């Protein structure tokens, strides 16, 4: 499914400028901030743990309530969006309580922002964050063998990249199927159009080489493990732009139906309301993540 106007900057701006497309976006962002502050205040949580030594390399852990003798909790790693250039893990703490109350351990990592770093740099930061989770999450009651990665927008891109990562090249102690499942919400899978979107390229500064290395749709489909794990689920809001809808179809075409078995547009949701749906116990998107976690 090709982009019908790949070099028209005005068209690309209309397609990719989500804040302009959703005039009420400040209401969503304010609610995320307010509910996230409440989630951190009521806890429990461990905040600003370092997974590396560079700027932005911290994460928050929201442990699941545990009873004596209970098995370790499945782990949800949520990667925030913001075009790799804005927002923060602290804006997304509100997601955690919806899953910890059902017995999951939730990890929300931060990353440095463009233009101080590149998109490939951020991808490698998330690799470091996931390696930290495998090595340390047991100390917080999480099961390192049951990791599901969920990301929104730029975070959806990063979630797919974590599934495509060759973990054997990262560390001998890391399992090949480190990520058991991934869910990309409104993800971006071919970064080439962003090179021609003026407001994005000004801060992302993508190069053709970076596009090739960091576009999931241009990478080989990750193999499933012997138990059929390592699946990417891709969803998008039905009210999002034609480009976001196209990206959601593109990754299914690129990686195949056996690797991307679910590709659906969620009715009534735009680029911002879809994040709220993730934390809504009554919404299908929330249920989907609980199914992936097994809680």
Secondary structure, DSSP 8 states (H G I E B T S, - for coil): ---TTTT-HHHHHHHH-HHHH-TTHHHHHHHHHHHHHHHHHH---EEEEESSSSTT-EEEEE-----TT---EEEEEEE--STTTS--GGGGGGGTHHHHTTT-EEEEE----TTTS-HHHHHHHHHHHHHHHHHHGGGGTEEEEEEEEEEETHHHHHHHHHHH--GGGT-TTS-TT--SEEEEES----GGGGGG-HHHHHHH---HHHHHHH-GGGS------TTS--EEEEEEETTS-HHHHHHHHHHHHHH-TTT---EEEETT--TTHHHHHHT-TTSHHHHHHHHHHT-
